[in-house]
Every structure is written in C-alpha cells, then in structure tokens.
C-alpha cells in the first residue's frame, strides 16, 4: 500500500470516527430513576440549568424550566400523601454506593431552616451518591427520611430500589433531584451536554428509553372541585377532591395545579352546569414563570337554586406554538 493510501485511509478513519459504533457505545446510558409513569403520576418540574451566566437560567431547549445553578432534573409527585405512600427511587445504572445521608426531615422548610440547610451544606437532604466507573457518577436528592435501602459500598444494578421520594433538604414540594456527573462535569441526560455548554446543543440523549423521556412544556397535574375557596396547603398534604357536593353548599369552585407554567401562558378555567350552561369562567395570563402554580374559579351558591346533576370543570393551558393541554374534572351536586 502506498504512503498516500495509508494517509488517506487514516484520515477517513479520523473524519468518520463519530459514526463508529464502538465510540457510540462509550456513552453512558441511564434508566428513568423513579418507579412511576411520567405524565400520569409524576411529572418533570425542573431541568438542568445549562446557561453558565449568573442570574440567568435556561433548560436545554432554551426555555425557562430551570432555575439559576440547578444541576439536575427534578421529578415531582402530586402531593405529600403520595410521598407518604411510597414512590421508589431506582439506581439509574449499575454501580457502587459511594456516599449517602439519611435522617433529614421531610417537612416544608421556613426561611430560617433553609438558611441553616445552606450553612450546613445539606441542601440535598437525604441522598445517595453512586459511582458507575469510567468517571460517571449519579446523585439522588430529597429522599424520604428512613427510606434509603442501601449502604456505602453496596453494589447496585440498574432498577434496584435505593430509597423513596421525599421532601428533605431544600425541596418546595416532594420530588427527586437526579443529577449526573461525568468527568467532573454536570451533564444533562437529555442532550449529553455539559451545563456549561449553553442551550440548543445536543450530543444525543443519555436516557436508555429515549421515547419515554420527552420534554414536557407544561403539565396540568391535578385539579378538582371544592365547596369553598381551596386550601392549597391541605391539597399539598393530599386532601382529596369530593365526588359529590350538596346543593346547599356555600360555593362551587374549580381549581387546577400546574407544573412548568411560564410568563405569557393563557390559562382558562370553566365550569358548566348539567344543561351545558357556563356557571363560571376565568381567563388568566400568567405574569411570571413558575415551576408550580395553582389557580381557581367559581361562584357562591348561598340563596341560589342550582339544578342537580353533574357539573363539569374544564382547564386549558394555551401557549403560542405549543399544543394546547386540557383536563376535565366533574362533580355531582345532590
């Protein structure tokens, strides 16, 4: 073989190395680390902040579903009752437990308690740190007190239960913070890019089931009816929506809970009576991007004669360029 041909063969090998299956296999893969169904009983709340600038947060799509300096993906539950019932956290990849912490409470925190957590560097709360080899590690934060089932040095297999979702550390609501470190850098599992690379770039998803791990623009994750203004603290604890309400109730109120609502989104809540007539309606334009949001609409019933039967509540979220999402809730007035 001539020297020129050897050089040409080598050059071609270098240029097309990115298409070599052996190279592609070196990329780590992770299973979904929670025993739940995304979009049904758990939801993404925040993604990795991939904008390295201070005081500016962007997720990998260049959207605002993150907060400044966030180094993982948050998978959230509906309420604290679901948390108490037990939702398993799973090892995302084979590895060895390197560090863990347990014993932190799952209670919502005051500003004073948050300051103490920061001072003690316990923002993660109860957590597990797993070493997967090849400079790949994962971290699991905000786990439920007393739920961690592994100890330092344990070998785990992808899918093994290592604990349960909680609200320990700096957690506004029950969720798992799942983070990936690869070669000492924070990596976004949706793109394989570092959190220092900026948004809109993609080396390829690190999720084993790519189709199941899409990007949700927003979610209507809960809702229902009440006979008075909703008490959202009680709802966060797991207060159930009634299936029936008395005709002489104080009021009829529809409420909804949302993840991922951003500034400029339009939210509509409408109640119709058994004859299809509009009983209450409210249009809202979101004033600020928030990870979680509540809204409600309704009217008082005192002194009014209401037709008995099924009342329907419809909640819509409308965002320019995105498919509208709608959820329907019903209640019987008897």
BELZI-V896341 format. One line per field, one symbol per residue. ss: DSSP state (H for helix, E for strand, L for the rest). A space follows every 50 residues. Layout:
ss=???
This chain:
ss=LLHHHHHHHHHHHHHLHHHLHHHHLLLLLELLLELLLELLLEEEEELLLL LLLLLLLLLLLLLLLLLLLLLLEEEELLLHHHHHHLLEEELLLLEEEEEE ELLLLLLLLLHHHHHHHHHLLLLLLEEEEEEEELLEEEEEEEELLLLLLL LLLLEELLLLEEEEEELLLLLLLLEEEEEEEELLEEELLLLLLELLLLLL LLLLLLELLHHHLLLLLLEEEEEEEELLLLLHHHHHHLLLLLLEELLLLL EEEEEEEEELLLLLLEEEEEEELLLLLEEEEEEEELLLLLLEEEEEEEEE LLLLLLLLEEEEEEEEEEELLEEEEEEEEEEEEL
